[in-house]
């Protein structure tokens, strides 16, 4: 388990490089990492160089922070995340967003590639997450230093900040992109879900499913950060379409990344 001292050591390493508090942290999911190319005067910080930091092992995840300016705002982007299924414990999985919180970042935008469960979602859609289901992955708040990060029993009524969500909705409208909003469910992975599991998730109220994001949102909310989140719907979930492959999901993420970039660009200008 990552200790509080390891969190602060990693944060201090990054702090000395970026010299300031970013206005926004962004986590880019599978197939979306090239969106960091829009950063001006970028500074790259490889995860492998940060003390105690987990390193991404998944195709489509570069494994570095990119710091710089975008639309006049100071942005710290995670170009690739780590996942529970890679063999890391949950304290390692959420270490990056906790480090962002320690750096003083108070706004966080999470993105991911997801499978669509709702009949209202098609591959290529961008879904704003307005709520989530966390019951199928371990809690990231299991630790013995919770008092240094937040309260023991944090309220999760409004994980996704209403004001930031309003900015996201306006960003869709500005770019003439059909607004989609729903509930995202995180599973542990790495296997894709069975059709029976998807039917269960649908009955529970999930609109999309993936293997990330919820644990990060919970950890960030625990630290008092304001959060917004977007899912790039890359495929129909199991039993609702064809067979699933990671390579095809990355390709679909590439195809949808233009629309996602427009939404994120408009959003950044509003914060």
C-alpha positions in Angstrom: 0.0 0.0 0.0 1.2 3.5 -0.9 2.0 5.5 2.2 1.3 9.2 2.7 5.0 9.9 2.8 5.3 8.3 -0.7 2.5 10.4 -2.0 4.1 13.6 -0.8 7.5 12.6 -2.1 6.0 12.1 -5.6 4.2 15.4 -5.4 7.3 17.3 -4.4 9.2 15.8 -7.4 6.5 17.1 -9.8 6.1 20.4 -7.9 9.8 21.3 -8.5 9.3 20.7 -12.3 6.1 22.5 -12.9 6.6 25.4 -10.5 3.0 26.4 -9.8 -0.5 25.1 -9.2 -2.3 23.9 -12.4 -5.8 25.2 -13.0 -7.0 21.8 -14.0 -6.0 18.1 -14.0 -7.0 15.9 -16.8 -6.8 12.1 -17.1 -6.8 10.7 -20.6 -8.1 7.2 -21.2 -7.4 4.4 -23.8 -6.9 5.8 -27.3 -7.2 9.4 -26.1 -3.6 10.1 -25.2 -2.7 12.1 -28.3 -5.1 14.9 -27.1 -2.2 16.1 -25.0 -0.5 17.2 -28.3 -2.4 20.4 -28.1 -0.5 21.6 -25.0 1.7 24.6 -25.7 5.3 24.6 -24.4 4.8 21.1 -23.0 6.9 19.7 -20.1 7.0 15.9 -20.0 7.3 13.9 -16.8 7.6 10.2 -17.3 5.9 8.1 -14.6 9.0 5.9 -14.3 11.0 8.9 -13.2 8.6 9.9 -10.3 9.5 8.4 -6.9 7.2 5.5 -5.9 4.9 6.0 -9.0 3.1 3.2 -10.8 3.9 2.8 -14.5 1.2 2.1 -17.1 1.6 -1.2 -19.0 -1.4 -1.0 -21.3 -1.4 -0.3 -25.1 -2.8 3.1 -25.8 -1.4 4.6 -22.5 1.8 6.6 -22.9 2.7 6.7 -19.2 3.6 10.3 -18.5 2.4 13.7 -17.3 2.2 16.6 -19.7 2.2 20.1 -18.3 1.7 23.3 -20.1 -1.0 25.8 -21.3 -4.2 25.1 -23.2 -6.6 27.9 -23.9 -4.8 30.1 -21.5 -5.1 27.7 -18.6 -2.3 25.8 -16.8 -3.1 22.1 -17.4 -1.6 18.9 -16.0 -2.5 16.0 -18.1 -2.1 12.3 -17.3 -1.3 10.8 -20.7 -2.3 7.3 -19.7 -3.5 5.8 -16.4 -2.8 2.6 -14.4 -5.6 0.1 -13.7 -6.4 -2.3 -10.9 -6.2 -5.2 -13.4 -2.5 -4.5 -14.1 -1.7 -6.0 -10.7 -1.4 -2.7 -8.7 -3.3 -2.3 -5.5 -6.0 0.3 -5.4 -3.8 2.8 -3.4 -1.4 2.7 -6.4 -4.1 3.1 -8.9 -5.4 6.3 -7.4 -2.0 7.6 -6.4 -1.8 10.0 -9.5 -5.1 11.8 -8.6 -4.1 12.0 -5.0 -0.8 13.5 -6.0 -2.7 16.0 -8.1 -4.7 16.9 -5.0 -1.6 17.3 -2.9 -0.2 19.6 -5.6 -3.2 21.9 -5.0 -5.3 21.0 -8.1 -8.9 21.5 -7.2 -10.6 20.6 -10.5 -10.3 17.3 -12.3 -11.6 16.1 -15.6 -11.6 12.3 -16.1 -12.0 10.6 -19.4 -12.2 6.9 -20.5 -13.2 4.5 -23.3 -16.3 2.6 -22.4 -18.8 0.1 -23.6 -22.3 1.3 -24.2 -25.1 -0.4 -22.3 -28.0 2.0 -22.8 -29.9 1.8 -26.1 -29.5 5.6 -26.3 -25.7 5.2 -26.8 -23.9 4.3 -30.0 -20.2 3.9 -30.7 -18.8 7.3 -31.3 -21.0 9.0 -28.7 -19.5 11.0 -25.9 -21.3 10.5 -22.6 -21.0 12.8 -19.6 -21.0 10.8 -16.4 -23.5 12.3 -13.9 -23.3 9.4 -11.5 -21.5 6.0 -11.1 -21.7 2.6 -9.6 -18.6 1.6 -7.6 -19.7 -1.8 -6.1 -17.6 -4.0 -8.4 -14.2 -2.7 -7.6 -12.4 -2.3 -4.2 -12.7 1.1 -2.5 -9.7 3.3 -2.9 -10.3 4.8 0.5 -9.1 1.8 2.4 -6.0 3.1 4.1 -4.7 4.1 7.5 -3.9 7.8 6.7 -7.3 8.9 5.6 -7.3 11.8 8.1 -4.5 13.4 6.1 -6.6 13.4 2.9 -10.2 13.7 4.0 -12.9 12.3 6.4 -13.3 8.6 7.0 -16.9 8.4 5.6 -17.1 11.0 2.8 -20.5 11.8 1.2 -20.8 10.7 -2.4 -24.1 12.3 -3.2 -22.5 14.8 -5.7 -19.3 13.2 -6.9 -19.6 15.0 -10.2 -19.8 18.7 -9.6 -23.0 20.3 -10.8 -21.3 23.5 -11.9 -18.7 21.7 -13.9 -21.4 19.4 -15.4 -23.2 22.5 -16.5 -20.0 23.7 -18.3 -19.8 20.3 -20.0 -23.4 20.5 -21.2 -22.8 24.0 -22.6 -19.6 22.7 -24.4 -21.7 20.1 -26.2 -24.2 22.8 -27.3 -21.5 25.1 -28.5 -20.0 22.4 -30.7 -23.4 21.0 -32.0 -22.7 17.6 -30.4 -25.6 15.6 -29.3 -25.7 15.7 -25.5 -25.5 12.3 -23.8 -25.4 11.8 -20.0 -25.5 8.6 -17.9 -24.3 6.3 -15.1 -20.9 4.7 -15.5 -20.1 1.4 -13.8 -16.5 0.3 -13.1 -15.6 -3.4 -13.1 -12.2 -4.8 -12.1 -11.3 -6.4 -15.5 -9.3 -7.2 -17.4 -11.8 -9.6 -19.1 -14.7 -8.0 -20.8 -18.1 -8.6 -19.4 -20.5 -11.4 -20.3 -23.9 -10.7 -21.8 -25.5 -11.9 -18.5 -23.4 -9.4 -16.5 -24.4 -6.6 -18.9 -28.0 -7.5 -18.4 -27.5 -7.3 -14.7 -25.7 -3.9 -15.0 -28.5 -2.6 -17.1 -31.1 -3.6 -14.5 -29.0 -1.8 -11.9 -29.2 1.4 -13.9 -25.8 1.5 -15.6 -25.6 3.2 -19.0 -21.9 2.4 -19.7 -19.2 0.1 -18.4 -15.4 0.3 -18.1 -12.4 -0.6 -16.0 -11.3 2.8 -14.6 -12.5 6.2 -13.5 -14.8 5.5 -10.6 -12.0 4.7 -8.2 -10.2 8.0 -9.3 -13.4 10.0 -8.8 -14.0 8.6 -5.3 -10.4 9.3 -4.3 -10.5 12.8 -5.7 -13.9 13.6 -4.2 -12.5 12.4 -0.8 -9.9 15.1 -1.1 -12.4 17.8 -1.9 -11.7 18.1 -5.6 -14.4 19.2 -8.1 -14.8 16.5 -10.7 -16.3 16.1 -14.2 -16.0 13.0 -16.4 -16.6 11.9 -20.0 -16.8 8.5 -21.5 -16.0 7.9 -25.2 -18.4 5.1 -26.2 -16.2 2.8 -28.3 -18.4 -0.2 -28.6 -21.7 -1.8 -27.7 -21.3 -3.9 -24.5 -21.2 -7.7 -24.6 -24.4 -9.3 -26.1 -25.4 -6.0 -27.7 -23.1 -6.1 -30.7 -20.1 -8.1 -32.0 -17.1 -9.6 -30.1 -14.9 -7.1 -28.3 -11.1 -6.4 -28.8 -8.9 -3.9 -27.2 -7.3 -2.9 -30.5 -10.8 -2.1 -32.0 -11.7 -0.1 -28.9 -8.5 2.0 -29.2 -9.3 2.6 -32.9 -12.8 3.7 -32.0 -11.4 6.0 -29.3 -9.2 7.6 -32.0 -12.2 8.2 -34.2 -14.2 9.8 -31.5 -11.3 11.9 -30.1 -12.0 14.9 -32.3 -15.5 15.4 -30.8 -14.1 14.8 -27.3 -11.3 17.4 -27.9 -13.9 20.0 -29.0 -15.9 19.4 -25.7 -12.8 19.5 -23.6 -11.6 22.7 -25.3 -14.8 24.5 -24.7 -15.0 23.2 -21.1 -11.5 24.5 -20.3 -12.4 28.0 -21.4 -15.3 28.1 -19.0 -13.5 27.0 -15.8 
